[in-house]
C-alpha cells in the first residue's frame, strides 16, 4: 500500500482535475440540503449560467450556458450530439486522446465525420486542415481540443479559427481543461459552442459540466441528439425558462461551483489565473531542469495548465508517483504509448507558496541522477 502524507500535511493534487480546493469552496459544500426543484436552487442555477458566460469577455454578448450533471466528457458528448449536423460533415482535428475521443462520440451518435489524424506529440497541421476544407464542401463544422492534456499542448486555435471564419465553418471546441484560464476569442474563431467543466481551471468540484453555445444555435432548429439525457436543447428550454433542469443536478456541487465562480472573478478572472499557472509552471520546470529532467514538448508549446516531462531512465512512473505521494503530491501518468515515457504535472487549484517550495524540494530529491 502506498504511503499517504502525514495528518498535518496537505495532499496537493497535480493531476489535471480534480484540484486541491480552497477552504472557501470546500466550505460551500456545507451550505445546506436543498431540493433541486425549489425556487432557491433555480435562482442559483440561473446565476451560475450567467456567471459562466462572463468568465471570458468574448462570450458575454452572444453566448448562453447550460449546466448538466457529469464530467467534462459528458459535456463534450452533449455538445457534439446536440450541435454537430446530421447530414453535413464535422471535421475532427485529433492530436491526442481527447481529439480521438470526439471522433468516437460522433460515430456513436451516427454523425458524419472526417478526421485529420496527427501524432500525439504533433502540432495541428494547418495545411492538412485547409486541404480537407477545400476538397470537401460537405464540411460545415470543425471539432477540436483547445488544450490537449494528453501532452499538455495548447493547440493553435487562433490559426484554426481563422480558417473556420474564412470558410464559414462552425467550430465546436473542447475547452474542458482550458476554460477559465486560456484565452478564448469566440467571434474570431467562429465558435459555435464549447464544453467545459467545474473541476479544472474554475477550481470547483467534480460532478457538474457545462456547454456555452451561440444564441443563434439555441434559437435554431434542434439537431437529432440521439440521446435523451444529452439533448442540450431540453436543458436550455428548462434552465432559461424557469431555472430548473430536466434532470437532477448535484446540489452541493452547484454550491461549490457558484462559490468557485465568485472566487475566480474576485481574483482577477481568466487572465490572472493563467498568469498564476504560468508562474507555477516556471518554478516547477526550473526545479526539474536542475535534476536533468526534460519536457516532452518545447516549453513554448504548452498550455499554462499542464506540462509533461520525460521520465529519467532510472525511474519508473510507479516509483516516482509513490515517492511523491508520500511527500504529499499526486502527479499523473502518461496515456497510451506515452505511459512508460512521461509524467504530467498540472498547475491548477489551491497551491500555495509553501506547497511550491515543498514540491520543488521533493522533485529534486526524488529525481536527482543516480550515480
N, C-alpha and C positions, 0 to 999 in steps of 0.2 A: 504494500500500500504506500502511495506517495505521501510524503510529509506535507503538512499544511503549516502556514506561518503561525507564530505564537499568538496567543489570545489577544495581546495588546497591539499586534502589528496588523495594519490594514492589508487586505488582499487586493492588489491592483490589477485590474483586467486590461491586458494589452492585446486582446483579441478584437476582431472587427465587429463588436457588438455581441452581447450586451456590454454596457460600460459600467465603470465604477460610478455610483450615483453620488450626487451631493446630498448632504443631510436634508437640505430643503426639499428636494424631490422625493427622497425616501420618506420623509415625514408626511408628505402629501398623500401617500398611500393609506394613511390612517384617518383620512378626512371624514369617514363615516360609511354607513351602509345605505346606499340609495337604490331605489328601483329605477331601472333604465327607462321605464315608461312614465315617469313623473316629470312635470314641467321643469323642475330644477335641473335635471340631467339634460333635458332638451336644450335649455339655455346654455349649459356648459358645452354641449357638443357644437352648437352654433358658434360659440365663441372660439372653440378650438379650430373649426374650419376657417373662420375669418383670420385668425392669427397665422394659420399655415400659409394662407395666401399672401401674408405680409412678410414672411421670412426673407423672401427675395423680391426686391423692388420691381423687377420686370414682370412679376406675376400679379401685381396688385390690381390692375385695372381690368384685365381681360380673362382672368382665370378664377375658377372656384374649386374648392376642395370637397371631397367626401372622405369619410373615415370608416374603416372596416376592421373587424377583428381578424388578426392573422399576422404572420411575419411579412417582411418586405417582399418575399417571393409571392405571397398571395396578392399583394398589391400589383406587382408586375403582371401576373397572370390575369388579374381582373382588368387591368388597363388594356392588354392585348386582346382579351376576349371581348371587351366592350367597344374598342375603337379601331382595331385592325379590320380591314374590309373583308367581305365575304367573296367578292367577285374580282376585285383588283388584287395586286400583289404587294406584300410587305417585304422589303429588303432588310435582311438581318446582317449586321456587322458584328462578327464574332471573333474576339481575340482573347478569350478566356472562358472560364466555366459559366459565367453568367450570361454572356452573349449566346453561347451554345444552348443554354437552358431556355432562352427566349425562342430559339428555333423549335425546340421540343414542345413548348407551350403552344405555339401557333399550329404545329402539326397535330397536336392533341385536340385542338378545337376546330380542325378542318379548315384553317385559314390559309389561303395560298401564300407561299413564301419562297424567296430565294435567299441564298446565304453567300456572303463574301467571307470565306474562311481565312483565318490567319493563324500563325504560330502563336502560342500563348505569350511569348515574350516580344511579339512584334507590335509596332505602332500601326495605327489604321492606315490602310493603303488607299489613299485618296484617288489615285488614278484608277484602281480597280473598281472602286465605288462609282466613280463618274462613268466608267465604261458600261457598267450594269445599267445605270440610269439612262444612258444614251441608247442602248440596244434594246431595252425592254420598256415600251411605253405603258405596259400594264402596271408598272410600279408606281404606286401613289403614296406609300408610307415607307418610312425607314425606322427600324428599331435598333437601338444602340445603347451600350452601357456607358455612363459618364465616368465613373471610377471603377475600374475592373480590379476588384480586390484579390483576384487570383494572383496577381503580381504586384498590385499597388499602382498600376499605371493610370494616370489621368488622361483619358482619350482626348484627342483634339476635336472636341465637339464644335468649336467655333468654325473650323475649316469644313467639317461635315455639314454644319448648319448652313454655311454659305452655298453649298451645293444644293441642299434642300430648298433654300429660299429661291435660288435661281431657277429651279425646275418645278416649283410648286409642289414639292413632296413634303408631306406632313411627318414631322419627327415624333416618335414615341420613345421616351427616354427612361431608362432605368437609372434613377437618381438615388437609389436606396442608400448608398454609402457616400453620397456627396451632398445631399440636401441639408442645408443649414451651415455649410462651410465653404464649398467651392462655388465659383461664380456661375450663375445661370442667367443667360441673356435670351429670354424667351422669344421675342419678336425677331431678332436677328437670325435665330436658329430655325424659324418657322416651327416652333414647338407646339404640337397638338396637345400632348399630355405627358405627365411624368409621374413616376411612382416613387414613394418614399416610405420611411418607417420611423417609429418613435425612438427606437433604442440604439441609434447610432449618433450622428452629429448633433441631434437635438438633445441627447442625454436623458431621454425618458426610459421607460422600462419596456420589455418585450410584451407583445400582445395586441398592439394597435399599429396599423399601417394606413396609408392614405394615397389618394390619387388626386392630382390637380389637373384639370383639363380646361381648354379654352372654351369660352362661353358658347361659341357657335357649335362646338361639338356636343355640349349638353343640350342645346336647343334643337339640333338637327335630328334627323331620323336615326333611331337606335339600330346599331348593328345586331346581328344574331349572336348573342353572347355564348350560346351553347352551355350555359350554366345558370342555375337559379341564384346560387349564393354569390357568384362573381359578376352578376349583371349590375354594373355601376349606375345605370340609369335609374334603377329601382332605389338605390341609395340616394341619388341626387334628388329624385322626386320626394322622398320621405324627409331627408335631412334639411332640404331647403324649403320645404313646405311648412313643417311644424317642429323640426328639430329632432324628431325621433328617427331611429334606424330600423330598417326592415327586419334585422336580426339582432340578437342580444350582443351588446358591446361590454367589454370588461370595465366595470365602473371605476374600480380603484386605479386601473391602468390609465384611464382617462383623467383622473385627478392628477396623476403624476405627469402626464403629457402636458396638461394645461400649465402646471407649475414650471415644467421644463421650458415651455414656450415663453412664459413670463421672464424666467431667468435668462434665457437666450437673448431676448430683446434688451433687457436691462444691462447685460454685459457687453452690448455693442453689436449684436447680430452676427450675421454670417461672416462679414469681413474680419471682425475681431476674432471670431473663433478660428478662422483659417490662419490668421497670424499666430495665434496661440499654438495651434498644431504644428505649424512650420518651425516655431522656436523649439518645441519639444523634439521634433524630428532632427533638427540640427544638433541638439545636445546628445541625443542617442547615437546618431551617426558618428559624431566625433569620438564618443567612448568606444564604439565598436571598431572604428578605424585604428585606434591605438592598439587594439588586440589583433589587428591584421584581418578583420572580417570585412568583406566587400559586399556591395549591393548587387542584386540580380540585374537591375536596370541602371541606366545612368541616373544620377540624383535629380537631374532636371526633368526626367520623365515621370516622376512620382507625383501623386496627389499629396496634399498636406495630411491626409487622414491615415495612411498606412504605407509602410515601406517593407520591402522584402530583402533578406540577406542570405548570402550563401553560407551553408554550414561548413565549418572547418573540417578537414579530413579526420581529425582526431576526436570529433564529437558527433554522436548521433542526435537526432531530434529528441528522442525519448530521454536521453541523458540530460540534455540541456533543459528540457521542459521540467523535469523532476527537480533539478538543481535550483532553477529559478523559482519554481513553485514553493520550494522550501524557504526561499528568501522573500516570498510574498508577492510574486509576479506571475501572471499567466500569459505566456506567449502563444503563438498559433502556428500550426504546421502548414506546410505546403500541400497542394492538392495534386492528384493525378501523378504524372511522372515527376513533378517537382517535389513530391513528398519527401524524398530522400536527399534533396538538394538544398532546400531553403527553410528558413523560418521567417515568420512575419510578426511585425510589431506595429500595433495601431496606437494612435496618439490621442484618442478621444477620452472623455469622461473627466472625473474629478481627480486629476493627477496634480499633486502639489509640489512645491519646490523640494521639500524633504523626500518625497517619493522619487523624484527625478534623481536626486543625489544618491539615494539608496540603489536605484535601478542601475545607474552608470557604474557604481561600485560593484554591484552583483554581476553585471555583464563583463566587465574587465576581469573580475576574479574568476569567472567560470569559462571564459573564452580565451584566456591567455595561451599562447602557443606552448605546447608540451615539448620539452627537450628530449 
